[in-house]
Amino acid sequence: MTTLPADALLRLAEPLTWVFTGDSVTQGARHTNGWRDYTELFAERWRWELRRRRDLVVNTGISDRRIGDLAGDLEHCVLRHRPEVVVLMFALNDATLGTDGLSSFADGYTEVLRRLTGESDAVLVVQTPNQVARYDEPRRTVLPEYAAVVRELADRFGAVLVDHHRVWTEAGERTEYWISEGCHPNEYGHRMLASELFRTLGVDAPESSLSRSYLP
């Protein structure tokens, strides 16, 4: 499994730019109920607690986006920021197309990752989507297949994989407290997303106030 060279990044003298991009989950639109989204929690951990104060955390997530939208907007949303790390999270909107959308999802994601590896030197971090509520069918049924595509592409392109879908699936009914309106993580869901992101990147810490945030 590819891992983020967190220790090496923390030691760098020059400031880093992180770009997070995705759909409404990454944008942190509406369903956080005024609390911080997972990208903001990451920025607090990285820029304040880990003392990378001159680093930039840029969020270009846009509600309702699918991976194909990013493929046509990659320069504006990612490349012009000249990032050292790019963090992607897609699939929730793509999955509304069911199994018929799997091929276009894989093709679009492949195009994005191919361009990122060819046009930048950024470390790539790809995230599977969170699980959705039990009543959000048929998306709940097909999401495992979309998550499998993300895992396969992470392996193919040597990207760091943050497997939220596995974690949320294993959490079972508990995730119902982390979701708003079927598929959107609420403030608790974003804390869980941030927690798994910290753990995977190797920057989690029991003493961090963020690691101790309440989760029902």
Steps between C-alpha positions, in 0.01 A plus 500: 500500500628847411545727801540874527855609591358710783824520698688623193232756420503629857875554482493701177607862537293624206124540544268245342169537321234236554201494263186316605243450224176308472125543529277653770662286771837661435345843452341459844174640371196537725504172690779588745247709695751780547780271622830446320517260208772236471730721292485773765568248774800380300625858463475548878699183560765562235546878509451564872561189706786378279635854458495512119365855523610622156352203319179558306194275502282580197149356468355491147216257567175585320156366585343253251832430329589175333850392405437595137437859606845516656657344191374800301599754765830364630710805419272737689432278800838336551793562269516880516557476876823300435430263792744271674209278614163444330216333694197377304161366607237406241232234440184605686354687204646259243331212682153644430552363146516148642709227344455667160723783621791286620687502169482877455599547864808284457591669172459850644698421812775340291522812284527724807771291665692461175503877450599567859791260481605638162457872565603528864729342756229500767450213740154357424255404773174336390207436731214256468159653577325473833218247530147639463184449705309174476203671335720649226448222249609401241810713558589307816497174305729620221748710702724201586570459128597866466721472808667197341583709192666763720706235679616348172599840360687591818706184460556555127619860539688455827267738685438504873162338571269626774228234518206674665250261344658202673509678836140620477376161383670330794345756739153376402192673642714750689548691176133601500599762760770634267278568196263779399238450226606160382857540383656819640724474807387735777740654750560156658552341161760761412681432827510133402629583152772716652590231753555237230690751288732577795551130569577409141738791451681415822423826678240387753578559866306405814604825668350711220175675584381402153560131570284532812203659322168343601352233274162338574 
